[in-house]
Amino acid sequence: MATAAAVFPKAMPNAQKVYEVSRADLPVSCPLPDMMLWNSHPRIYLPIEATGRAKCPYCSADFVLVN
Protein backbone atom coordinates (compact mmCIF):
# COMPACT_ATOMS: atom_id res chain seq x y z
CA MET A 1 0.00 0.00 0.00
CA ALA A 2 1.20 3.51 -0.73
CA THR A 3 2.23 5.75 2.11
CA ALA A 4 0.27 8.86 3.01
CA ALA A 5 3.02 11.03 1.51
CA ALA A 6 2.70 9.23 -1.83
CA VAL A 7 -1.10 9.31 -1.83
CA PHE A 8 -1.34 13.00 -0.93
CA PRO A 9 1.57 14.73 -2.71
CA LYS A 10 1.68 18.36 -1.59
CA ALA A 11 -1.94 18.10 -0.52
CA MET A 12 -3.68 21.10 0.86
CA PRO A 13 -4.19 20.74 4.61
CA ASN A 14 -7.49 19.31 5.71
CA ALA A 15 -8.62 18.75 2.12
CA GLN A 16 -10.16 15.45 3.17
CA LYS A 17 -11.90 14.41 6.31
CA VAL A 18 -10.60 10.81 6.48
CA TYR A 19 -6.98 9.80 5.89
CA GLU A 20 -5.75 6.21 5.77
CA VAL A 21 -2.21 5.80 7.07
CA SER A 22 0.02 2.74 7.40
CA ARG A 23 2.46 1.70 10.11
CA ALA A 24 5.24 3.00 7.83
CA ASP A 25 3.75 6.50 8.29
CA LEU A 26 4.05 6.43 12.09
CA PRO A 27 4.22 8.66 14.00
CA VAL A 28 1.14 10.31 12.48
CA SER A 29 0.88 14.08 12.57
CA CYS A 30 -1.74 16.51 11.39
CA PRO A 31 -1.19 18.14 9.07
CA LEU A 32 0.62 15.32 7.27
CA PRO A 33 4.31 15.99 6.44
CA ASP A 34 3.67 16.76 2.76
CA MET A 35 0.84 19.21 3.37
CA MET A 36 1.49 22.90 2.96
CA LEU A 37 1.66 24.39 6.45
CA TRP A 38 1.41 28.08 5.69
CA ASN A 39 -2.39 28.07 5.92
CA SER A 40 -3.03 25.33 8.44
CA HIS A 41 -3.01 24.74 12.16
CA PRO A 42 0.13 23.84 14.17
CA ARG A 43 1.48 20.33 13.61
CA ILE A 44 0.45 17.90 16.31
CA TYR A 45 1.17 14.20 16.70
CA LEU A 46 -1.81 11.91 17.09
CA PRO A 47 -1.89 8.78 19.30
CA ILE A 48 -3.22 6.29 16.75
CA GLU A 49 -1.29 3.12 17.65
CA ALA A 50 -3.52 1.86 20.48
CA THR A 51 -6.93 2.09 18.82
CA GLY A 52 -6.13 2.42 15.11
CA ARG A 53 -8.09 5.68 14.89
CA ALA A 54 -7.41 9.29 15.83
CA LYS A 55 -9.14 12.63 15.33
CA CYS A 56 -7.33 15.93 15.00
CA PRO A 57 -8.55 18.33 17.70
CA TYR A 58 -7.94 21.34 15.41
CA CYS A 59 -9.57 20.37 12.11
CA SER A 60 -11.50 17.20 13.05
CA ALA A 61 -9.79 15.14 10.33
CA ASP A 62 -10.04 11.42 11.04
CA PHE A 63 -6.99 9.18 10.67
CA VAL A 64 -7.36 5.42 10.27
CA LEU A 65 -4.47 3.01 10.64
CA VAL A 66 -4.50 0.35 7.92
CA ASN A 67 -2.08 -2.58 7.84
The first five atom37 places (N, CA, C, CB, O) and aatype in JSON, in Angstrom:
{
  "aatype": [12, 0, 16, 0, 0, 0, 19, 13, 14, 11, 0, 12, 14, 2, 0, 5, 11, 19, 18, 6, 19, 15, 1, 0, 3, 10, 14, 19, 15, 4, 14, 10, 14, 3, 12, 12, 10, 17, 2, 15, 8, 14, 1, 9, 18, 10, 14, 9, 6, 0, 16, 7, 1, 0, 11, 4, 14, 18, 4, 15, 0, 3, 13, 19, 10, 19, 2],
  "atom_mask": [
    [1, 1, 1, 1, 1],
    [1, 1, 1, 1, 1],
    [1, 1, 1, 1, 1],
    [1, 1, 1, 1, 1],
    [1, 1, 1, 1, 1],
    [1, 1, 1, 1, 1],
    [1, 1, 1, 1, 1],
    [1, 1, 1, 1, 1],
    [1, 1, 1, 1, 1],
    [1, 1, 1, 1, 1],
    [1, 1, 1, 1, 1],
    [1, 1, 1, 1, 1],
    [1, 1, 1, 1, 1],
    [1, 1, 1, 1, 1],
    [1, 1, 1, 1, 1],
    [1, 1, 1, 1, 1],
    [1, 1, 1, 1, 1],
    [1, 1, 1, 1, 1],
    [1, 1, 1, 1, 1],
    [1, 1, 1, 1, 1],
    [1, 1, 1, 1, 1],
    [1, 1, 1, 1, 1],
    [1, 1, 1, 1, 1],
    [1, 1, 1, 1, 1],
    [1, 1, 1, 1, 1],
    [1, 1, 1, 1, 1],
    [1, 1, 1, 1, 1],
    [1, 1, 1, 1, 1],
    [1, 1, 1, 1, 1],
    [1, 1, 1, 1, 1],
    [1, 1, 1, 1, 1],
    [1, 1, 1, 1, 1],
    [1, 1, 1, 1, 1],
    [1, 1, 1, 1, 1],
    [1, 1, 1, 1, 1],
    [1, 1, 1, 1, 1],
    [1, 1, 1, 1, 1],
    [1, 1, 1, 1, 1],
    [1, 1, 1, 1, 1],
    [1, 1, 1, 1, 1],
    [1, 1, 1, 1, 1],
    [1, 1, 1, 1, 1],
    [1, 1, 1, 1, 1],
    [1, 1, 1, 1, 1],
    [1, 1, 1, 1, 1],
    [1, 1, 1, 1, 1],
    [1, 1, 1, 1, 1],
    [1, 1, 1, 1, 1],
    [1, 1, 1, 1, 1],
    [1, 1, 1, 1, 1],
    [1, 1, 1, 1, 1],
    [1, 1, 1, 0, 1],
    [1, 1, 1, 1, 1],
    [1, 1, 1, 1, 1],
    [1, 1, 1, 1, 1],
    [1, 1, 1, 1, 1],
    [1, 1, 1, 1, 1],
    [1, 1, 1, 1, 1],
    [1, 1, 1, 1, 1],
    [1, 1, 1, 1, 1],
    [1, 1, 1, 1, 1],
    [1, 1, 1, 1, 1],
    [1, 1, 1, 1, 1],
    [1, 1, 1, 1, 1],
    [1, 1, 1, 1, 1],
    [1, 1, 1, 1, 1],
    [1, 1, 1, 1, 1]
  ],
  "atom_positions": [
    [[0.85, -1.18, 0.0], [0.0, 0.0, 0.0], [0.89, 1.24, 0.0], [-0.96, 0.0, 1.22], [1.97, 1.23, 0.59]],
    [[0.44, 2.27, -0.65], [1.2, 3.51, -0.73], [1.16, 4.24, 0.6], [0.66, 4.41, -1.85], [0.19, 4.13, 1.35]],
    [[2.2, 4.98, 0.88], [2.23, 5.75, 2.11], [1.39, 7.0, 1.95], [3.67, 6.12, 2.5], [1.03, 7.37, 0.84]],
    [[1.08, 7.64, 3.04], [0.27, 8.86, 3.01], [0.96, 9.94, 2.18], [0.01, 9.37, 4.43], [0.3, 10.69, 1.46]],
    [[2.29, 10.02, 2.28], [3.02, 11.03, 1.51], [2.88, 10.8, 0.01], [4.49, 11.02, 1.91], [2.82, 11.76, -0.76]],
    [[2.83, 9.53, -0.41], [2.7, 9.23, -1.83], [1.26, 9.45, -2.31], [3.14, 7.8, -2.11], [1.04, 9.86, -3.45]],
    [[0.3, 9.17, -1.45], [-1.1, 9.31, -1.83], [-1.52, 10.77, -1.89], [-1.99, 8.54, -0.85], [-2.35, 11.15, -2.72]],
    [[-0.96, 11.6, -1.03], [-1.34, 13.0, -0.93], [-0.16, 13.91, -1.23], [-1.91, 13.3, 0.45], [0.25, 14.67, -0.35]],
    [[0.41, 13.88, -2.44], [1.57, 14.73, -2.71], [1.21, 16.2, -2.64], [2.16, 14.4, -4.08], [0.32, 16.66, -3.36]],
    [[1.89, 16.93, -1.79], [1.68, 18.36, -1.59], [0.21, 18.71, -1.47], [2.3, 19.15, -2.73], [-0.27, 19.68, -2.05]],
    [[-0.5, 17.9, -0.72], [-1.94, 18.1, -0.52], [-2.18, 19.36, 0.3], [-2.58, 16.88, 0.17], [-1.38, 19.74, 1.15]],
    [[-3.28, 19.98, 0.03], [-3.68, 21.1, 0.86], [-4.12, 20.55, 2.21], [-4.83, 21.93, 0.18], [-4.74, 19.49, 2.26]],
    [[-3.82, 21.23, 3.3], [-4.19, 20.74, 4.61], [-5.7, 20.6, 4.74], [-3.66, 21.66, 5.68], [-6.47, 21.44, 4.27]],
    [[-6.09, 19.53, 5.38], [-7.49, 19.31, 5.71], [-8.39, 19.24, 4.48], [-7.97, 20.39, 6.63], [-9.58, 19.55, 4.57]],
    [[-7.83, 18.84, 3.34], [-8.62, 18.75, 2.12], [-9.6, 17.58, 2.18], [-7.69, 18.6, 0.91], [-10.62, 17.59, 1.5]],
    [[-9.29, 16.61, 2.98], [-10.16, 15.45, 3.17], [-10.57, 15.41, 4.63], [-9.46, 14.13, 2.74], [-10.01, 16.12, 5.47]],
    [[-11.52, 14.58, 4.91], [-11.9, 14.41, 6.31], [-11.42, 13.08, 6.87], [-13.4, 14.51, 6.45], [-11.34, 12.94, 8.09]],
    [[-11.09, 12.1, 6.01], [-10.6, 10.81, 6.48], [-9.31, 10.48, 5.72], [-11.67, 9.68, 6.27], [-9.27, 10.53, 4.49]],
    [[-8.27, 10.15, 6.47], [-6.98, 9.8, 5.89], [-6.61, 8.41, 6.35], [-5.89, 10.82, 6.28], [-6.65, 8.11, 7.55]],
    [[-6.24, 7.54, 5.42], [-5.75, 6.21, 5.77], [-4.23, 6.27, 5.81], [-6.25, 5.12, 4.75], [-3.59, 6.74, 4.87]],
    [[-3.66, 5.81, 6.9], [-2.21, 5.8, 7.07], [-1.76, 4.39, 7.42], [-1.76, 6.81, 8.17], [-2.54, 3.6, 7.98]],
    [[-0.52, 4.07, 7.09], [0.02, 2.74, 7.4], [1.02, 2.85, 8.54], [0.68, 2.1, 6.15], [1.39, 3.95, 8.96]],
    [[1.46, 1.71, 9.04], [2.46, 1.7, 10.11], [3.76, 2.36, 9.66], [2.75, 0.27, 10.57], [4.5, 2.9, 10.48]],
    [[4.04, 2.34, 8.36], [5.24, 3.0, 7.83], [5.16, 4.52, 7.99], [5.44, 2.64, 6.35], [6.18, 5.2, 7.97]],
    [[3.95, 5.06, 8.15], [3.75, 6.5, 8.29], [3.87, 6.98, 9.74], [2.39, 6.89, 7.75], [3.85, 8.18, 10.0]],
    [[3.99, 6.04, 10.68], [4.05, 6.43, 12.09], [5.35, 7.15, 12.4], [3.91, 5.21, 12.99], [6.38, 6.81, 11.82]],
    [[5.36, 8.11, 13.28], [4.22, 8.66, 14.0], [3.37, 9.55, 13.08], [4.71, 9.47, 15.21], [3.89, 10.2, 12.18]],
    [[2.07, 9.56, 13.32], [1.14, 10.31, 12.48], [0.99, 11.72, 13.05], [-0.23, 9.6, 12.4], [0.78, 11.9, 14.25]],
    [[1.09, 12.69, 12.16], [0.88, 14.08, 12.57], [-0.18, 14.7, 11.68], [2.2, 14.89, 12.51], [-0.41, 14.26, 10.56]],
    [[-0.81, 15.72, 12.19], [-1.74, 16.51, 11.39], [-1.29, 17.95, 11.53], [-3.25, 16.33, 11.87], [-1.12, 18.45, 12.64]],
    [[-1.09, 18.62, 10.42], [-1.19, 18.14, 9.07], [-0.1, 17.12, 8.74], [-1.14, 19.29, 8.11], [0.94, 17.08, 9.39]],
    [[-0.36, 16.31, 7.71], [0.62, 15.32, 7.27], [1.89, 16.02, 6.78], [0.04, 14.42, 6.15], [1.82, 17.18, 6.38]],
    [[3.04, 15.34, 6.79], [4.31, 15.99, 6.44], [4.33, 16.67, 5.08], [5.39, 14.98, 6.48], [5.01, 17.69, 4.93]],
    [[3.63, 16.16, 4.09], [3.67, 16.76, 2.76], [2.6, 17.82, 2.52], [3.54, 15.7, 1.73], [2.47, 18.33, 1.41]],
    [[1.84, 18.16, 3.53], [0.84, 19.21, 3.37], [1.49, 20.57, 3.54], [-0.32, 19.04, 4.39], [2.44, 20.72, 4.31]],
    [[0.98, 21.54, 2.82], [1.49, 22.9, 2.96], [1.04, 23.44, 4.31], [0.99, 23.81, 1.8], [-0.15, 23.4, 4.64]],
    [[1.97, 23.96, 5.09], [1.66, 24.39, 6.45], [1.32, 25.86, 6.57], [2.81, 24.08, 7.35], [0.83, 26.3, 7.62]],
    [[1.57, 26.63, 5.56], [1.41, 28.08, 5.69], [-0.02, 28.5, 5.99], [1.87, 28.75, 4.43], [-0.23, 29.58, 6.54]],
    [[-1.0, 27.67, 5.66], [-2.39, 28.07, 5.92], [-3.13, 27.04, 6.76], [-3.12, 28.28, 4.61], [-4.34, 26.87, 6.62]],
    [[-2.41, 26.37, 7.63], [-3.03, 25.33, 8.44], [-2.76, 25.57, 9.91], [-2.54, 23.95, 8.02], [-2.13, 26.56, 10.29]],
    [[-3.23, 24.65, 10.72], [-3.01, 24.74, 12.16], [-1.62, 24.2, 12.51], [-4.1, 23.95, 12.93], [-0.95, 23.62, 11.65]],
    [[-1.18, 24.38, 13.75], [0.13, 23.84, 14.17], [0.16, 22.32, 14.03], [0.44, 24.25, 15.63], [-0.86, 21.65, 14.19]],
    [[1.34, 21.79, 13.73], [1.48, 20.33, 13.61], [1.39, 19.7, 14.99], [2.82, 19.95, 12.92], [2.05, 20.13, 15.93]],
    [[0.56, 18.67, 15.08], [0.45, 17.9, 16.31], [0.57, 16.42, 15.96], [-0.89, 18.19, 17.06], [0.23, 16.01, 14.85]],
    [[1.04, 15.65, 16.9], [1.17, 14.2, 16.7], [-0.01, 13.51, 17.37], [2.53, 13.67, 17.27], [-0.38, 13.83, 18.5]],
    [[-0.58, 12.56, 16.64], [-1.81, 11.91, 17.09], [-1.53, 10.49, 17.59], [-2.83, 11.87, 15.96], [-0.81, 9.74, 16.94]],
    [[-2.09, 10.12, 18.75], [-1.89, 8.78, 19.3], [-2.83, 7.78, 18.62], [-2.13, 8.78, 20.83], [-3.95, 7.56, 19.09]],
    [[-2.38, 7.17, 17.54], [-3.22, 6.29, 16.75], [-2.91, 4.81, 16.98], [-3.07, 6.62, 15.28], [-3.72, 3.95, 16.64]],
    [[-1.75, 4.51, 17.54], [-1.29, 3.12, 17.65], [-2.21, 2.23, 18.48], [0.09, 3.1, 18.24], [-2.43, 1.08, 18.09]],
    [[-2.74, 2.71, 19.57], [-3.52, 1.86, 20.48], [-4.87, 1.45, 19.91], [-3.73, 2.59, 21.79], [-5.27, 0.29, 20.04]],
    [[-5.57, 2.37, 19.28], [-6.93, 2.09, 18.82], [-7.05, 1.95, 17.31], [-7.86, 3.17, 19.29], [-8.03, 1.39, 16.81]],
    [[-6.06, 2.46, 16.57], [-6.13, 2.42, 15.11], [-6.89, 3.59, 14.51], [0.0, 0.0, 0.0], [-7.06, 3.66, 13.3]],
    [[-7.36, 4.5, 15.36], [-8.09, 5.68, 14.89], [-7.66, 6.88, 15.72], [-9.63, 5.46, 14.98], [-7.32, 6.75, 16.9]],
    [[-7.69, 8.05, 15.1], [-7.41, 9.29, 15.83], [-8.11, 10.44, 15.12], [-5.87, 9.55, 15.93], [-8.32, 10.4, 13.9]],
    [[-8.48, 11.45, 15.88], [-9.14, 12.63, 15.33], [-8.32, 13.86, 15.71], [-10.61, 12.76, 15.84], [-7.94, 14.03, 16.87]],
    [[-8.07, 14.7, 14.73], [-7.33, 15.93, 15.0], [-8.22, 16.9, 15.77], [-6.83, 16.58, 13.67], [-9.34, 17.18, 15.35]],
    [[-7.74, 17.41, 16.92], [-8.55, 18.33, 17.7], [-8.71, 19.7, 17.05], [-7.96, 18.48, 19.07], [-9.6, 20.46, 17.43]],
    [[-7.84, 20.05, 16.09], [-7.94, 21.34, 15.41], [-8.92, 21.32, 14.25], [-6.58, 21.75, 14.91], [-9.8, 22.18, 14.18]],
    [[-8.78, 20.36, 13.35], [-9.57, 20.37, 12.11], [-10.57, 19.23, 12.01], [-8.65, 20.3, 10.93], [-11.33, 19.16, 11.05]],
    [[-10.58, 18.35, 12.99], [-11.5, 17.2, 13.05], [-11.27, 16.15, 11.96], [-12.9, 17.68, 12.96], [-12.14, 15.33, 11.7]],
    [[-10.11, 16.19, 11.32], [-9.79, 15.14, 10.33], [-9.62, 13.81, 11.06], [-8.5, 15.5, 9.52], [-9.03, 13.76, 12.14]],
    [[-10.15, 12.75, 10.47], [-10.04, 11.42, 11.04], [-8.88, 10.68, 10.36], [-11.37, 10.63, 10.88], [-8.72, 10.75, 9.15]],
    [[-8.1, 9.99, 11.17], [-6.99, 9.18, 10.67], [-7.26, 7.73, 11.05], [-5.61, 9.67, 11.24], [-7.6, 7.42, 12.19]],
    [[-7.11, 6.84, 10.06], [-7.36, 5.42, 10.27], [-6.1, 4.64, 9.92], [-8.58, 4.92, 9.41], [-5.54, 4.81, 8.84]],
    [[-5.66, 3.81, 10.84], [-4.47, 3.01, 10.64], [-4.85, 1.74, 9.89], [-3.79, 2.66, 12.0], [-5.68, 0.95, 10.36]],
    [[-4.26, 1.55, 8.72], [-4.5, 0.35, 7.92], [-3.2, -0.44, 7.87], [-5.01, 0.71, 6.48], [-2.12, 0.15, 7.85]],
    [[-3.29, -1.75, 7.84], [-2.08, -2.58, 7.84], [-1.71, -3.01, 6.47], [-2.26, -3.79, 8.7], [-0.71, -3.71, 6.3]]
  ]
}
